[in-house]
Amino acid sequence: MSADISGWRKPVRTITESNDQTGADVTDDVEAVATNHDTDERSSTIDSAAAREHPEVAETVAKIKSLRKTIDNIDGAVIHLLAERFKATSQVGVLKAEAGFAPADYKREDYQIERLQRIAKDAGLDPNIAEMYREFVVTEAKKRHKRIADAGGDPGVLDVFA
């Protein structure tokens, strides 16, 4: 169900609340629809105060906020998983450097393309997104492997946070 919100737009203003979990300020902005004329992309900013004045919008705003919390949790998990992945690929890079292997392994890359596209299809995800992910992680892993090899097998050249 979609609500007609064309008549409820208000002038843009900002409401700042304290976030209990982090102590940081959280900002809810008034709904404003803008168009980026360079890309023809529309943008909306959601305001809980304006939404309270329109029950049909308030329900949608509450659902969006809940989904955004879920998205934020998933993003955090993805970042942590990427960190773990790059720790493992750094170890591969050390082993390759010690053995004198090249950073690239095209047979492995071909396998990864097929495997990730199959996983994407099984998960209902566009395989192109899986390919973009694969391209990112493989390119970054090869860069890291080269830096490890150039540093004589020292993975300390990669991340100060690891």
C-alpha positions as CSV (number, residue, x, y, z in Angstrom):
1,M,0.0,0.0,0.0
2,S,1.4,3.4,-0.9
3,A,0.3,6.7,0.6
4,D,-0.2,9.8,-1.4
5,I,2.3,12.1,0.2
6,S,2.3,14.8,-2.4
7,G,0.4,17.3,-0.2
8,W,2.4,16.9,3.0
9,R,5.8,18.3,2.1
10,K,7.0,21.0,4.5
11,P,9.9,23.4,4.4
12,V,13.2,21.6,5.2
13,R,14.2,21.7,8.9
14,T,16.2,19.5,11.1
15,I,15.4,17.7,14.4
16,T,18.3,16.4,16.4
17,E,17.9,13.7,19.0
18,S,20.4,11.9,21.2
19,N,21.2,8.4,20.2
20,D,21.1,6.3,23.4
21,Q,23.5,3.6,22.1
22,T,26.3,5.8,20.9
23,G,25.6,9.2,22.5
24,A,25.9,10.7,19.1
25,D,23.3,13.1,17.7
26,V,20.8,11.5,15.3
27,T,19.2,13.8,12.8
28,D,15.7,13.4,11.2
29,D,15.1,15.8,8.4
30,V,11.8,17.0,7.0
31,E,10.6,15.2,3.9
32,A,11.9,17.0,0.9
33,V,12.0,15.6,-2.6
34,A,14.8,16.9,-4.8
35,T,16.1,16.0,-8.2
36,N,19.7,15.9,-9.1
37,H,19.5,17.3,-12.6
38,D,22.9,15.9,-13.6
39,T,21.6,12.3,-13.1
40,D,17.8,12.8,-13.0
41,E,18.0,10.9,-9.6
42,R,15.3,11.8,-7.1
43,S,16.1,12.0,-3.4
44,S,13.9,12.0,-0.3
45,T,14.7,12.9,3.3
46,I,12.3,11.6,5.9
47,D,11.1,13.7,8.9
48,S,9.5,11.9,11.8
49,A,7.8,15.1,13.0
50,A,6.1,15.7,9.7
51,A,5.2,12.0,9.5
52,R,3.5,12.2,12.9
53,E,1.1,14.7,11.3
54,H,0.2,12.2,8.6
55,P,-0.6,8.7,10.0
56,E,-0.3,7.1,6.5
57,V,3.2,8.4,6.3
58,A,4.1,7.7,9.9
59,E,3.6,4.0,9.4
60,T,5.9,4.0,6.4
61,V,8.5,6.1,8.2
62,A,8.5,3.6,11.1
63,K,8.9,0.7,8.7
64,I,11.8,2.4,6.9
65,K,13.5,3.2,10.2
66,S,13.2,-0.5,11.3
67,L,14.6,-1.7,7.9
68,R,17.4,0.8,8.1
69,K,18.5,-0.6,11.5
70,T,18.5,-4.1,9.9
71,I,20.6,-2.7,6.9
72,D,23.0,-1.0,9.3
73,N,23.5,-4.3,11.2
74,I,24.1,-6.2,7.9
75,D,26.6,-3.5,6.8
76,G,28.5,-4.0,10.0
77,A,28.5,-7.7,9.6
78,V,29.7,-7.4,6.0
79,I,32.6,-5.2,7.0
80,H,33.6,-7.6,9.7
81,L,33.4,-10.5,7.3
82,L,35.5,-8.6,4.7
83,A,38.1,-7.9,7.4
84,E,38.3,-11.6,8.1
85,R,38.4,-12.5,4.4
86,F,41.4,-10.1,3.9
87,K,43.2,-11.6,6.9
88,A,42.9,-15.0,5.2
89,T,44.0,-13.7,1.8
90,S,46.9,-12.0,3.5
91,Q,48.0,-15.3,4.8
92,V,47.7,-16.7,1.3
93,G,49.8,-13.8,0.1
94,V,52.5,-14.6,2.6
95,L,52.6,-18.3,1.5
96,K,52.7,-17.2,-2.2
97,A,55.5,-14.8,-1.5
98,E,57.5,-17.4,0.4
99,A,57.0,-19.9,-2.5
100,G,57.7,-17.4,-5.2
101,F,54.3,-17.6,-6.7
102,A,52.7,-14.8,-8.7
103,P,49.9,-12.8,-7.0
104,A,47.4,-13.8,-9.7
105,D,45.8,-17.3,-10.0
106,Y,43.6,-17.2,-13.0
107,K,42.3,-20.8,-12.5
108,R,41.1,-19.8,-9.0
109,E,39.5,-16.6,-10.5
110,D,37.6,-18.7,-13.0
111,Y,36.4,-21.0,-10.3
112,Q,35.4,-18.0,-8.2
113,I,33.4,-16.5,-11.0
114,E,31.3,-19.7,-11.5
115,R,31.0,-20.3,-7.7
116,L,29.9,-16.8,-6.8
117,Q,27.4,-16.5,-9.7
118,R,25.9,-19.9,-8.7
119,I,25.6,-18.7,-5.0
120,A,24.1,-15.4,-6.2
121,K,21.5,-17.2,-8.3
122,D,20.6,-19.6,-5.5
123,A,20.2,-16.6,-3.1
124,G,18.0,-14.7,-5.6
125,L,20.7,-12.0,-6.2
126,D,21.6,-10.6,-9.6
127,P,24.8,-12.4,-10.6
128,N,26.2,-9.1,-11.8
129,I,26.3,-8.0,-8.2
130,A,28.3,-11.1,-7.3
131,E,30.6,-10.3,-10.2
132,M,31.2,-6.8,-8.9
133,Y,31.9,-8.2,-5.4
134,R,34.3,-10.8,-6.9
135,E,36.1,-8.2,-9.0
136,F,36.6,-6.0,-5.9
137,V,37.9,-8.7,-3.6
138,V,40.1,-10.4,-6.2
139,T,41.6,-7.0,-7.3
140,E,42.3,-6.0,-3.7
141,A,43.7,-9.4,-2.8
142,K,46.1,-9.3,-5.8
143,K,47.2,-5.8,-4.8
144,R,47.8,-7.0,-1.3
145,H,49.7,-10.1,-2.4
146,K,52.0,-8.0,-4.6
147,R,52.7,-5.6,-1.6
148,I,53.5,-8.7,0.5
149,A,55.8,-10.1,-2.1
150,D,57.5,-6.7,-2.6
151,A,58.0,-6.5,1.2
152,G,59.7,-9.9,1.2
153,G,56.7,-11.8,2.6
154,D,55.9,-9.3,5.4
155,P,52.1,-8.9,5.7
156,G,52.6,-6.0,8.1
157,V,52.7,-3.7,5.0
158,L,48.9,-4.0,4.6
159,D,46.7,-2.9,7.5
160,V,47.5,-1.0,10.6
161,F,44.2,-2.3,12.1
162,A,44.9,-6.0,11.6
